[in-house]
Amino acid sequence: MTAHPRHRFLVLMVVGVIATLVMASQSGSSTAAVPSDTATSTVAAAKNGVLLPAREPAAVEITPASGAQDVAPGDGVGVRATSGTLTEVRMTNAQGRTVEGTLSQDRRTWRPAEPLGYGRDYTLAVTAKGTDGTTTTQKSDFSTVNPDLLLDVSLNTTAGTRLSNGGTYGVGTVVVAQFDASVGDRAAAQRRLVVETSPPVEGAWTWISDSKAHWRPREYFPSGTQVTVKANVYGVDLGDGVYGQEDRQVSFRIGRSHVSIADDVTKQVSVFIDGKLARTMPTSMGRGGTTNVGGKSIHFWTQPGVYTVMDKANPVLMDSSTYGLPVSSSAGYRISVPYATRISPDGIYLHEREATVWAQGNRNVSAGCLNLSLDNAKWFYELSQPGDVVEVRNTGGKPLEQWQNGDWSVPWDQWLRGSASRA
């Protein structure tokens, strides 16, 4: 059967296109030759009607640019291929030592895998390959900042002791980021303070001073929560020429829920473990009133509010002169007290006081502490862990203030106003 003229024309056109592709793949040009497997895939893609990406040379962005000075080591030093892929990245210091780095799986980005030093010179040498098969090289020489002052940070409890890695804490635990000098840029510092919890828990930072920030959840932690706190401040400009000295990290868990409610109406301390009443302890709290010593007013109230356990000791030497009341005065004292669990920085404890058992559950006779019998004080002491909650209700005197370990007495909206990241 004789081919139709139109069919013969189409056949000749297809043959011509294929011949042109073959000739192009065999002839020289100003660009690098496409490898045979690429040519094969190109022809296959053309036959299958696949739209191929444009063939482009490599393009690379290096941060910082060559010649940059006073670069903050934590300010995103790295390499990014905006076109093509990275085939080799080498970063060296002034002594020629290679800085270890991490290349992304798609070979598009590279970052240092170790901290850069302060006041150092570095060179970043990069080779990249474009989709057109060509390669390009680029280099950046830069130097890091030499700070006027380095600022350290510790991750503490409200008692000022370091949070213990792997430790167990109570459901009312408050994390304290304590810097060793004033922070000029609170927002920059707070962006580097990270609290991770499992399960997720809503919480926020609030600043107590220019050198101290507290973090707590909106509600008490669920028992069993895993908490990791990170202060990623190394290499970060914290304001006024001050930079972070070292990163810090700690992980701990939240133990069983211990919430104690001391009610002056009943003069009982009700201790709840995991939400269930475990023990009721008669107590005698602050007798109230004030005295004036050297122009300073000293009160004897157990202030109402939400406290947390700070620490404990057995025994504790209690000396009224430490808060301005002479031992020799009629209300003064200096005694050794066993099984003492502290809940405020100004010396409020739940502790053994057999001498006031007659008053416990009936009237308040202490200078501010919560007196307990030997049996109850010992039981409570052995139960307590830092961060356990102690709520004091219906007592006289001024409400507990934040500086008195009263973080949980601060309303949530007020707490948020103390954040450096507030809108």
PLY file of the C-alpha trace (Angstrom):
ply
format ascii 1.0
element vertex 423
property float x
property float y
property float z
element edge 422
property int vertex1
property int vertex2
end_header
0.00 0.00 0.00
1.40 3.38 -0.99
1.96 5.88 1.88
-0.11 9.00 1.83
2.00 12.12 1.07
0.97 13.73 4.42
2.16 10.64 6.32
5.51 10.71 4.48
5.95 14.39 5.52
5.39 13.65 9.22
7.81 10.72 9.19
10.52 12.86 7.57
9.98 15.65 10.17
10.35 13.25 13.13
13.49 11.71 11.59
14.92 15.19 11.11
14.32 16.16 14.76
15.96 12.98 16.05
18.95 13.45 13.70
19.38 17.02 14.96
19.41 15.83 18.62
21.98 13.15 17.84
24.24 15.59 15.99
23.99 18.12 18.81
25.02 15.51 21.38
28.12 14.67 19.31
29.27 18.16 18.40
31.42 20.54 20.54
30.06 23.71 22.19
31.05 26.46 24.71
29.33 24.59 27.55
30.31 21.26 29.16
29.05 18.17 27.27
25.99 16.47 28.74
26.87 12.93 29.93
25.48 10.07 27.82
23.01 9.03 30.54
21.67 12.57 30.72
21.31 12.67 26.92
19.47 9.37 26.96
17.11 10.57 29.66
16.61 13.84 27.78
15.59 12.00 24.60
13.39 9.64 26.60
11.76 12.57 28.36
11.22 14.35 25.04
9.59 11.22 23.55
7.35 10.92 26.62
6.35 14.56 26.55
7.98 15.38 29.97
8.77 19.07 30.65
12.41 19.23 31.81
13.80 21.93 34.16
15.93 24.63 32.62
19.63 23.83 32.42
21.35 26.50 34.53
24.78 27.14 36.01
25.22 26.85 39.78
24.52 29.88 41.96
25.71 30.06 45.58
25.09 32.40 48.53
27.68 32.44 51.33
26.85 34.03 54.67
28.64 36.19 55.64
29.97 37.88 52.54
33.70 37.95 52.01
35.42 40.73 53.95
32.80 40.82 56.73
34.10 41.71 60.19
32.67 41.48 63.72
30.46 38.57 62.68
28.50 37.02 65.59
29.40 33.29 65.67
25.73 32.43 66.19
24.41 34.55 63.33
23.63 31.91 60.71
27.03 31.33 59.11
26.48 28.97 56.20
26.13 28.26 52.48
23.06 27.93 50.26
22.84 26.83 46.63
20.10 28.87 44.96
20.67 26.89 41.77
22.33 23.51 41.38
23.86 21.56 44.27
26.88 21.82 46.57
29.63 19.32 45.74
32.22 20.47 48.29
32.28 22.92 51.19
35.40 23.44 53.27
35.67 25.87 56.16
39.02 26.50 57.82
40.35 28.73 60.57
43.51 30.84 60.43
45.63 27.81 61.38
44.19 25.75 58.52
42.14 23.45 60.74
38.93 22.26 59.09
35.68 23.24 60.77
33.24 20.33 60.72
29.96 21.00 58.94
26.65 19.43 57.98
25.39 19.18 54.38
21.64 18.85 53.88
20.28 15.71 52.21
19.38 17.62 49.05
22.90 19.13 48.98
21.46 22.63 48.88
22.59 23.99 52.28
25.61 23.66 54.59
26.06 24.76 58.21
28.95 24.53 60.69
28.48 21.58 63.04
30.66 23.08 65.77
30.74 26.49 67.47
32.90 29.17 65.90
35.30 31.04 68.12
35.26 34.69 69.10
37.89 36.96 67.51
38.86 34.40 64.85
39.48 34.48 61.09
37.75 31.94 58.84
37.64 30.98 55.17
34.70 29.28 53.45
35.57 27.64 50.09
32.63 26.28 48.08
32.27 24.22 44.91
28.86 23.75 43.32
27.50 22.07 40.19
24.75 23.48 38.05
21.97 21.63 36.24
23.86 22.37 33.03
26.76 20.23 34.27
29.16 23.11 34.86
30.93 23.74 38.17
31.65 26.98 39.99
33.83 27.88 42.97
33.39 30.69 45.47
35.18 31.83 48.62
34.47 34.05 51.62
37.02 35.33 54.14
35.57 36.83 57.32
36.32 37.43 60.99
34.17 36.99 64.10
33.53 39.59 66.76
35.80 40.02 69.77
33.27 40.93 72.51
33.82 43.48 75.26
32.16 41.13 77.76
30.89 37.54 77.82
27.71 36.79 79.72
27.12 33.42 81.39
23.73 31.95 82.27
22.69 29.22 84.70
19.42 27.27 84.73
18.20 27.17 88.32
15.35 26.49 90.69
13.79 29.38 92.61
16.12 28.45 95.47
19.07 29.49 93.28
20.46 25.97 92.92
21.16 24.45 89.50
18.44 22.29 88.03
19.74 18.74 88.11
20.03 16.84 84.84
17.83 13.76 85.18
16.31 15.10 88.42
12.71 14.89 89.58
10.75 18.02 90.49
7.28 19.02 91.59
4.29 20.10 89.51
4.82 23.75 90.47
8.44 23.93 89.32
9.55 27.33 88.04
12.63 27.51 85.77
15.02 30.38 86.47
17.47 31.67 83.84
20.04 33.61 85.87
22.56 35.71 83.92
25.71 36.87 85.68
25.26 40.49 84.54
22.56 42.71 83.08
21.15 41.77 79.68
20.89 44.77 77.36
18.60 43.11 74.84
16.07 40.97 76.71
14.22 40.01 73.53
17.40 38.66 71.93
18.18 36.66 75.06
14.65 35.32 75.41
14.61 34.08 71.81
17.48 31.82 72.83
15.77 30.48 75.96
13.81 27.38 75.00
11.59 25.12 77.11
10.46 21.85 75.52
7.92 19.58 77.23
6.40 16.20 76.52
3.45 16.27 76.54
3.20 19.89 75.29
2.50 22.39 78.07
1.57 26.06 77.67
4.07 28.28 79.44
5.94 31.59 79.19
8.94 33.57 80.37
8.67 36.69 82.47
11.57 38.95 83.47
12.16 39.58 87.16
15.11 41.90 86.55
17.65 42.73 83.83
19.56 39.59 84.75
16.85 37.09 85.68
13.93 35.49 83.82
11.43 32.95 85.17
9.44 30.38 83.16
6.39 28.53 84.38
3.42 26.76 82.82
0.02 28.41 82.83
-1.29 25.57 85.02
0.62 23.11 87.16
2.65 20.54 85.20
0.99 17.17 84.61
2.79 14.41 86.51
5.30 12.56 84.35
6.04 15.52 82.07
9.52 15.45 80.55
11.14 18.90 80.44
14.21 20.12 78.56
15.46 23.67 79.00
18.01 25.19 76.63
19.88 28.47 76.81
21.40 28.73 73.33
23.23 31.99 74.01
26.74 31.27 72.73
27.71 33.55 69.88
24.60 35.70 70.33
24.62 39.50 70.65
22.75 40.17 73.89
23.02 43.95 73.59
25.54 46.64 74.55
28.49 44.72 73.09
27.83 41.74 75.36
27.70 38.19 73.97
26.74 34.79 75.35
29.61 32.83 76.87
28.32 29.26 76.73
25.20 27.27 75.87
23.41 25.50 78.73
20.94 22.63 78.72
19.20 20.53 81.35
16.53 17.84 81.22
14.37 16.69 84.12
11.01 15.08 84.82
7.98 16.09 86.84
7.21 13.62 89.62
3.95 12.81 91.40
1.61 15.71 92.11
2.03 16.99 95.68
-0.30 19.92 96.46
-0.72 21.02 100.08
-3.36 23.49 101.24
-2.82 25.27 104.55
-6.10 26.89 105.59
-6.17 29.31 108.52
-9.90 28.78 108.96
-9.39 25.12 109.93
-5.70 25.47 110.91
-5.01 22.27 109.03
-2.63 21.42 106.20
-4.32 19.06 103.73
-1.82 17.17 101.58
-3.03 15.83 98.22
-1.03 13.25 96.28
-2.10 12.85 92.65
-5.31 14.68 93.53
-6.26 12.44 96.45
-6.16 13.53 100.10
-3.24 11.68 101.71
-2.93 13.36 105.11
-4.37 16.21 107.17
-1.90 17.87 109.55
-2.83 20.30 112.36
-0.67 23.42 112.20
0.06 26.68 113.96
0.97 29.52 111.61
2.10 33.13 111.99
0.55 34.86 114.99
0.24 38.16 113.12
1.07 41.69 114.11
4.28 43.66 113.63
7.18 45.02 115.62
9.49 47.93 114.84
13.24 47.44 115.06
15.55 50.31 114.15
12.88 51.92 112.02
12.14 48.67 110.20
8.73 47.03 110.49
8.85 43.25 110.91
5.65 41.23 110.56
4.70 37.82 111.94
2.16 36.69 109.33
2.17 33.60 107.16
1.27 35.52 104.01
-1.51 34.12 101.82
-0.52 32.90 98.37
0.84 29.99 96.37
4.33 28.90 97.40
6.49 26.03 96.18
9.00 23.89 98.02
12.46 25.41 97.57
14.62 22.98 99.54
14.78 21.16 102.84
17.28 20.42 105.60
17.46 18.43 108.80
18.10 20.33 110.99
18.01 24.05 110.20
19.42 26.71 112.54
16.77 29.41 112.70
18.06 32.81 113.77
15.73 35.82 113.93
18.64 38.22 113.55
18.98 37.12 109.88
15.85 39.16 109.09
16.55 42.02 111.46
15.02 40.82 114.74
17.67 40.62 117.48
17.91 37.28 119.26
17.93 39.18 122.54
14.57 40.83 121.85
11.38 39.51 123.43
10.32 37.93 120.11
13.81 36.87 119.05
15.05 33.30 118.76
17.97 31.10 117.74
17.02 27.43 117.65
17.87 24.25 115.78
14.77 22.86 114.08
14.53 19.34 112.59
12.65 18.30 109.45
12.42 21.79 107.96
10.98 22.24 104.46
11.51 25.78 103.11
8.92 27.52 100.93
10.13 31.15 100.83
13.48 32.99 100.60
12.62 35.05 103.71
12.50 32.00 105.92
9.05 30.42 105.90
9.24 26.68 106.62
6.97 23.79 107.44
8.90 22.26 110.32
8.79 20.26 113.52
7.83 22.18 116.64
6.75 19.83 119.39
6.67 22.78 121.79
3.56 24.15 120.02
1.60 20.91 119.54
-0.92 22.27 122.05
-1.66 25.16 119.64
-1.54 23.24 116.37
-5.04 23.04 114.91
-6.26 25.65 117.43
-4.37 28.95 117.29
-1.46 30.66 115.60
1.62 31.28 117.74
4.61 31.15 115.35
6.66 33.99 113.88
5.46 32.98 110.39
6.43 29.34 109.84
3.96 26.48 109.80
4.58 24.44 112.96
3.92 20.69 112.80
4.23 17.73 115.14
7.36 15.59 114.89
5.48 12.80 113.11
3.84 15.12 110.58
6.97 17.20 109.99
9.04 14.08 109.31
6.40 12.63 106.95
6.10 15.91 105.02
9.89 16.35 104.88
10.39 12.88 103.41
7.57 13.40 100.88
8.64 16.81 99.61
10.54 17.52 96.42
11.54 20.94 94.99
8.62 22.44 93.09
5.85 20.86 95.19
2.95 23.27 95.72
1.94 24.77 99.08
-1.12 27.04 99.02
-1.72 29.22 102.09
-5.29 30.45 102.42
-7.28 32.84 104.63
-4.34 34.21 106.63
-3.73 37.86 107.44
-1.01 40.16 106.17
-0.17 41.25 102.65
-0.52 38.75 99.79
2.62 36.85 98.88
4.83 38.78 96.44
6.73 37.30 93.52
10.17 37.89 95.06
9.04 35.75 98.02
8.76 32.66 95.79
5.30 33.75 94.76
5.48 33.09 91.00
2.22 31.14 91.14
0.51 34.04 92.88
0.97 36.19 89.76
-2.12 36.18 87.47
-1.38 34.75 84.01
-2.14 37.95 82.10
0.23 39.86 84.36
2.85 37.14 83.93
2.69 37.52 80.16
3.20 41.27 80.41
6.65 40.58 81.81
7.74 38.70 78.68
10.24 40.35 76.35
8.40 38.87 73.35
5.05 40.44 74.18
3.29 42.21 71.29
0 1
1 2
2 3
3 4
4 5
5 6
6 7
7 8
8 9
9 10
10 11
11 12
12 13
13 14
14 15
15 16
16 17
17 18
18 19
19 20
20 21
21 22
22 23
23 24
24 25
25 26
26 27
27 28
28 29
29 30
30 31
31 32
32 33
33 34
34 35
35 36
36 37
37 38
38 39
39 40
40 41
41 42
42 43
43 44
44 45
45 46
46 47
47 48
48 49
49 50
50 51
51 52
52 53
53 54
54 55
55 56
56 57
57 58
58 59
59 60
60 61
61 62
62 63
63 64
64 65
65 66
66 67
67 68
68 69
69 70
70 71
71 72
72 73
73 74
74 75
75 76
76 77
77 78
78 79
79 80
80 81
81 82
82 83
83 84
84 85
85 86
86 87
87 88
88 89
89 90
90 91
91 92
92 93
93 94
94 95
95 96
96 97
97 98
98 99
99 100
100 101
101 102
102 103
103 104
104 105
105 106
106 107
107 108
108 109
109 110
110 111
111 112
112 113
113 114
114 115
115 116
116 117
117 118
118 119
119 120
120 121
121 122
122 123
123 124
124 125
125 126
126 127
127 128
128 129
129 130
130 131
131 132
132 133
133 134
134 135
135 136
136 137
137 138
138 139
139 140
140 141
141 142
142 143
143 144
144 145
145 146
146 147
147 148
148 149
149 150
150 151
151 152
152 153
153 154
154 155
155 156
156 157
157 158
158 159
159 160
160 161
161 162
162 163
163 164
164 165
165 166
166 167
167 168
168 169
169 170
170 171
171 172
172 173
173 174
174 175
175 176
176 177
177 178
178 179
179 180
180 181
181 182
182 183
183 184
184 185
185 186
186 187
187 188
188 189
189 190
190 191
191 192
192 193
193 194
194 195
195 196
196 197
197 198
198 199
199 200
200 201
201 202
202 203
203 204
204 205
205 206
206 207
207 208
208 209
209 210
210 211
211 212
212 213
213 214
214 215
215 216
216 217
217 218
218 219
219 220
220 221
221 222
222 223
223 224
224 225
225 226
226 227
227 228
228 229
229 230
230 231
231 232
232 233
233 234
234 235
235 236
236 237
237 238
238 239
239 240
240 241
241 242
242 243
243 244
244 245
245 246
246 247
247 248
248 249
249 250
250 251
251 252
252 253
253 254
254 255
255 256
256 257
257 258
258 259
259 260
260 261
261 262
262 263
263 264
264 265
265 266
266 267
267 268
268 269
269 270
270 271
271 272
272 273
273 274
274 275
275 276
276 277
277 278
278 279
279 280
280 281
281 282
282 283
283 284
284 285
285 286
286 287
287 288
288 289
289 290
290 291
291 292
292 293
293 294
294 295
295 296
296 297
297 298
298 299
299 300
300 301
301 302
302 303
303 304
304 305
305 306
306 307
307 308
308 309
309 310
310 311
311 312
312 313
313 314
314 315
315 316
316 317
317 318
318 319
319 320
320 321
321 322
322 323
323 324
324 325
325 326
326 327
327 328
328 329
329 330
330 331
331 332
332 333
333 334
334 335
335 336
336 337
337 338
338 339
339 340
340 341
341 342
342 343
343 344
344 345
345 346
346 347
347 348
348 349
349 350
350 351
351 352
352 353
353 354
354 355
355 356
356 357
357 358
358 359
359 360
360 361
361 362
362 363
363 364
364 365
365 366
366 367
367 368
368 369
369 370
370 371
371 372
372 373
373 374
374 375
375 376
376 377
377 378
378 379
379 380
380 381
381 382
382 383
383 384
384 385
385 386
386 387
387 388
388 389
389 390
390 391
391 392
392 393
393 394
394 395
395 396
396 397
397 398
398 399
399 400
400 401
401 402
402 403
403 404
404 405
405 406
406 407
407 408
408 409
409 410
410 411
411 412
412 413
413 414
414 415
415 416
416 417
417 418
418 419
419 420
420 421
421 422
